[in-house]
């Protein structure tokens, strides 16, 4: 999950274009979701909730940082993808 968090933060910091971050997370989503489902069974509920909260907050920040109009599409895609990963942990 560190990779997803760092990708979202890089977009927020302007170090990575949002469209590239969204594409990278989208490509890894299936693999990450399966790993998260397995991890959820191996770690405590508290740990899962903590990571899910971090991902949800990052998704909100990325979504809030999205420019209006078509320029914000990458931000919105990244926010949705990170948000879906947070749901997997709940």
Order of alpha helices (4+ residues) and beta strands (2+ residues): alpha-alpha-alpha-alpha
